Amino acid sequence: MSTSDQQTIIVIPARMASTRLPGKPLADIAGRPMIEHVWRRAIEAEIGRVIVATDDIDIAEAILSVGGEAVMTRPDHPSGSDRIAEALEIADPGSDIELIVNLQGDLPTLDPDSLRKCARLLDSGDADISTLATIENDADEAANPNMVKIIGTEIGDKHLRALYFTRTLAPSGPGPFYHHIGIYTYRRAALQRFIELPPSTLEVRERLEQLRAVEAGMRIDVAIVDACPIGVDTPADLENARRILAGS
Protein backbone atom coordinates (compact mmCIF):
# COMPACT_ATOMS: atom_id res chain seq x y z
CA MET A 1 0.00 0.00 0.00
CA SER A 2 1.10 3.57 -0.59
CA THR A 3 0.89 6.24 2.07
CA SER A 4 -2.29 7.44 0.37
CA ASP A 5 -3.80 3.97 0.94
CA GLN A 6 -2.63 3.55 4.51
CA GLN A 7 -3.82 5.53 7.49
CA THR A 8 -0.98 7.89 8.42
CA ILE A 9 -0.62 10.31 11.32
CA ILE A 10 2.07 12.90 12.05
CA VAL A 11 2.67 13.31 15.78
CA ILE A 12 4.71 16.27 17.02
CA PRO A 13 5.94 15.76 20.59
CA ALA A 14 6.54 19.06 22.37
CA ARG A 15 7.43 20.00 25.92
CA MET A 16 8.61 23.18 27.58
CA ALA A 17 11.59 21.67 29.43
CA SER A 18 14.82 22.38 27.55
CA THR A 19 18.15 22.90 29.26
CA ARG A 20 19.65 25.06 26.52
CA LEU A 21 16.53 26.95 25.39
CA PRO A 22 13.72 26.81 27.97
CA GLY A 23 10.22 27.28 26.60
CA LYS A 24 11.35 26.90 23.00
CA PRO A 25 8.07 25.51 21.54
CA LEU A 26 6.48 28.92 22.19
CA ALA A 27 9.48 30.99 21.10
CA ASP A 28 8.35 33.68 18.69
CA ILE A 29 9.44 33.28 15.06
CA ALA A 30 8.03 35.81 12.58
CA GLY A 31 5.05 36.47 14.82
CA ARG A 32 4.13 32.83 15.46
CA PRO A 33 5.28 30.32 18.10
CA MET A 34 7.77 27.80 16.81
CA ILE A 35 5.40 24.87 17.39
CA GLU A 36 2.89 26.50 15.02
CA HIS A 37 5.50 26.72 12.25
CA VAL A 38 6.28 23.01 12.65
CA TRP A 39 2.56 22.15 12.70
CA ARG A 40 2.03 24.15 9.50
CA ARG A 41 4.88 22.33 7.74
CA ALA A 42 3.26 19.03 8.74
CA ILE A 43 -0.14 20.12 7.42
CA GLU A 44 1.47 21.17 4.13
CA ALA A 45 2.90 17.67 3.68
CA GLU A 46 -0.68 16.42 3.15
CA ILE A 47 0.03 12.83 4.15
CA GLY A 48 -2.40 12.47 7.03
CA ARG A 49 -3.77 13.74 10.29
CA VAL A 50 -1.49 15.98 12.38
CA ILE A 51 -1.51 16.18 16.17
CA VAL A 52 0.72 17.83 18.75
CA ALA A 53 1.45 15.67 21.81
CA THR A 54 2.31 17.72 24.87
CA ASP A 55 2.12 17.90 28.64
CA ASP A 56 1.84 21.69 28.64
CA ILE A 57 -1.50 23.48 28.36
CA ASP A 58 0.05 26.60 26.80
CA ILE A 59 1.49 24.55 23.92
CA ALA A 60 -1.85 22.83 23.43
CA GLU A 61 -3.72 26.14 23.40
CA ALA A 62 -1.28 27.61 20.87
CA ILE A 63 -2.19 24.81 18.44
CA LEU A 64 -5.91 24.78 19.25
CA SER A 65 -6.06 28.54 18.63
CA VAL A 66 -5.10 28.06 14.96
CA GLY A 67 -7.47 25.16 14.39
CA GLY A 68 -5.02 22.36 15.08
CA GLU A 69 -5.35 19.23 17.19
CA ALA A 70 -3.48 18.71 20.45
CA VAL A 71 -3.38 15.74 22.81
CA MET A 72 -2.42 16.09 26.46
CA THR A 73 0.01 13.41 27.62
CA ARG A 74 1.70 12.48 30.89
CA PRO A 75 4.66 14.64 31.98
CA ASP A 76 6.92 11.74 32.97
CA HIS A 77 7.71 10.10 29.62
CA PRO A 78 11.39 9.16 29.26
CA SER A 79 11.42 9.93 25.52
CA GLY A 80 9.46 11.48 22.69
CA SER A 81 8.71 8.00 21.35
CA ASP A 82 6.89 7.11 24.55
CA ARG A 83 4.93 10.37 24.39
CA ILE A 84 3.96 9.58 20.79
CA ALA A 85 2.77 6.11 21.75
CA GLU A 86 0.49 7.51 24.46
CA ALA A 87 -0.86 10.20 22.13
CA LEU A 88 -1.56 7.55 19.48
CA GLU A 89 -3.63 5.48 21.91
CA ILE A 90 -5.66 8.58 22.81
CA ALA A 91 -6.11 9.81 19.24
CA ASP A 92 -6.69 6.39 17.63
CA PRO A 93 -8.23 4.01 20.16
CA GLY A 94 -9.51 1.78 17.35
CA SER A 95 -5.96 1.16 16.06
CA ASP A 96 -6.88 2.20 12.50
CA ILE A 97 -3.65 4.11 11.87
CA GLU A 98 -0.86 2.12 10.22
CA LEU A 99 2.01 4.62 9.93
CA ILE A 100 3.19 7.09 12.57
CA VAL A 101 5.52 9.97 11.69
CA ASN A 102 7.54 11.29 14.63
CA LEU A 103 8.24 14.95 13.83
CA GLN A 104 10.27 16.90 16.36
CA GLY A 105 8.73 20.21 17.42
CA ASP A 106 11.94 22.21 16.93
CA LEU A 107 12.27 21.99 13.12
CA PRO A 108 10.47 25.14 11.89
CA THR A 109 12.31 25.32 8.55
CA LEU A 110 11.45 21.76 7.53
CA ASP A 111 10.61 21.11 3.86
CA PRO A 112 7.20 19.33 3.86
CA ASP A 113 8.36 17.14 0.99
CA SER A 114 10.89 15.55 3.35
CA LEU A 115 8.02 14.20 5.43
CA ARG A 116 6.47 12.67 2.33
CA LYS A 117 9.74 10.98 1.39
CA CYS A 118 10.21 9.60 4.88
CA ALA A 119 6.72 8.07 4.97
CA ARG A 120 6.96 6.67 1.41
CA LEU A 121 9.93 4.49 2.34
CA LEU A 122 7.50 2.25 4.19
CA ASP A 123 5.19 1.91 1.17
CA SER A 124 6.92 -1.37 0.33
CA GLY A 125 9.79 -3.52 1.49
CA ASP A 126 10.67 -4.91 4.88
CA ALA A 127 11.70 -1.82 6.86
CA ASP A 128 10.22 -1.31 10.31
CA ILE A 129 11.22 2.33 10.57
CA SER A 130 12.28 5.03 8.10
CA THR A 131 14.25 8.21 8.62
CA LEU A 132 16.12 10.93 6.69
CA ALA A 133 19.65 12.12 6.00
CA THR A 134 21.53 14.67 3.93
CA ILE A 135 24.96 14.31 2.36
CA GLU A 136 27.85 16.09 4.06
CA ASN A 137 31.13 16.14 2.14
CA ASP A 138 33.09 18.29 4.60
CA ALA A 139 34.97 16.08 7.06
CA ASP A 140 35.54 18.99 9.43
CA GLU A 141 31.79 19.61 9.66
CA ALA A 142 31.10 15.90 10.02
CA ALA A 143 33.60 15.64 12.88
CA ASN A 144 31.25 17.62 15.13
CA PRO A 145 29.78 15.07 17.61
CA ASN A 146 26.49 16.98 17.54
CA MET A 147 26.13 15.91 13.90
CA VAL A 148 24.93 12.33 14.01
CA LYS A 149 26.21 10.21 11.13
CA ILE A 150 24.50 7.24 9.51
CA ILE A 151 26.57 4.34 8.26
CA GLY A 152 24.48 2.57 5.67
CA THR A 153 24.45 0.58 2.48
CA GLU A 154 22.85 1.84 -0.74
CA ILE A 155 19.80 -0.14 -1.80
CA GLY A 156 18.35 2.31 -4.31
CA ASP A 157 18.45 5.86 -5.63
CA LYS A 158 18.85 8.11 -2.58
CA HIS A 159 17.89 5.17 -0.42
CA LEU A 160 20.00 3.49 2.28
CA ARG A 161 19.55 0.70 4.75
CA ALA A 162 20.99 1.94 8.05
CA LEU A 163 23.66 -0.23 9.65
CA TYR A 164 24.71 2.10 12.47
CA PHE A 165 24.35 5.63 13.85
CA THR A 166 27.28 7.39 15.49
CA ARG A 167 28.58 10.71 16.77
CA THR A 168 32.13 9.87 15.68
CA LEU A 169 33.56 10.59 12.22
CA ALA A 170 32.65 7.48 10.23
CA PRO A 171 33.05 5.61 8.00
CA SER A 172 36.72 5.99 7.17
CA GLY A 173 38.04 6.31 3.63
CA PRO A 174 36.94 8.55 0.74
CA GLY A 175 33.26 9.32 0.25
CA PRO A 176 30.42 11.32 1.72
CA PHE A 177 29.12 11.35 5.25
CA TYR A 178 25.41 10.97 5.86
CA HIS A 179 24.05 13.58 8.27
CA HIS A 180 21.08 12.12 10.12
CA ILE A 181 17.85 14.13 10.39
CA GLY A 182 15.88 13.00 13.43
CA ILE A 183 12.50 12.41 11.81
CA TYR A 184 11.07 8.89 11.84
CA THR A 185 8.15 6.96 10.42
CA TYR A 186 7.17 3.80 12.29
CA ARG A 187 4.91 0.95 11.39
CA ARG A 188 2.51 0.73 14.31
CA ALA A 189 3.79 -2.66 15.47
CA ALA A 190 7.37 -1.39 15.26
CA LEU A 191 6.61 1.61 17.48
CA GLN A 192 4.98 -0.63 20.07
CA ARG A 193 7.92 -3.03 20.02
CA PHE A 194 10.41 -0.18 20.27
CA ILE A 195 8.91 1.41 23.39
CA GLU A 196 8.74 -1.99 25.10
CA LEU A 197 12.47 -2.58 24.62
CA PRO A 198 14.88 -1.57 27.41
CA PRO A 199 17.62 0.95 26.63
CA SER A 200 20.43 -0.86 24.81
CA THR A 201 24.16 -0.85 25.43
CA LEU A 202 25.11 1.15 22.34
CA GLU A 203 22.15 3.50 22.75
CA VAL A 204 23.43 4.47 26.18
CA ARG A 205 27.03 4.69 25.03
CA GLU A 206 26.36 6.87 21.96
CA ARG A 207 23.35 8.66 23.51
CA LEU A 208 21.31 7.78 20.40
CA GLU A 209 17.88 6.26 20.99
CA GLN A 210 17.61 4.79 17.47
CA LEU A 211 20.42 2.33 18.25
CA ARG A 212 17.97 0.48 20.49
CA ALA A 213 16.08 -0.50 17.34
CA VAL A 214 19.26 -1.41 15.45
CA GLU A 215 20.52 -3.62 18.28
CA ALA A 216 17.15 -5.37 18.43
CA GLY A 217 17.42 -6.27 14.74
CA MET A 218 14.82 -3.80 13.51
CA ARG A 219 15.39 -2.50 9.99
CA ILE A 220 15.70 1.25 9.45
CA ASP A 221 15.67 2.62 5.89
CA VAL A 222 16.90 6.11 5.04
CA ALA A 223 15.80 8.59 2.37
CA ILE A 224 18.49 11.04 1.26
CA VAL A 225 17.09 14.56 0.92
CA ASP A 226 18.66 17.80 -0.28
CA ALA A 227 17.92 20.13 2.62
CA CYS A 228 18.63 19.78 6.33
CA PRO A 229 16.19 21.75 8.51
CA ILE A 230 17.49 23.86 11.36
CA GLY A 231 17.12 22.13 14.70
CA VAL A 232 16.49 24.92 17.20
CA ASP A 233 18.43 24.02 20.35
CA THR A 234 20.21 27.27 21.24
CA PRO A 235 19.54 31.02 21.13
CA ALA A 236 21.79 31.22 18.06
CA ASP A 237 19.69 28.55 16.30
CA LEU A 238 16.56 30.51 17.14
CA GLU A 239 17.95 33.71 15.64
CA ASN A 240 18.93 31.81 12.49
CA ALA A 241 15.40 30.41 12.15
CA ARG A 242 13.95 33.89 12.67
CA ARG A 243 16.15 35.23 9.88
CA ILE A 244 15.12 32.46 7.46
CA LEU A 245 11.41 32.67 8.24
CA ALA A 246 11.13 36.46 8.49
CA GLY A 247 7.94 37.52 6.78
CA SER A 248 6.64 33.96 6.38
Buried (B, 14 or more C-beta within 10 A) or exposed (E): EEBEEBBBBBBBBBBBEBEEBEBBBBBEBBEBBBBBBBBBBBBBBEBBBBBBBBBBEEBBEBBEEEEBBBBBBEEEBEBBBBBBBBBBEEBBEEEEBBBBBBBBBBBBBBBBEBBBBBBBBBBEEEBBBBBBBBBBEEEEEBEEEEBBBBBBEEEEEEBBBBEBBBBEBBBEEEEBBBBBBBBBBBBBEBBBBBBEEEEBEBBEEBEBBBBBBBBBEBBBBBBBBEEBBBBBBEEEBBEBBBEBBEEE
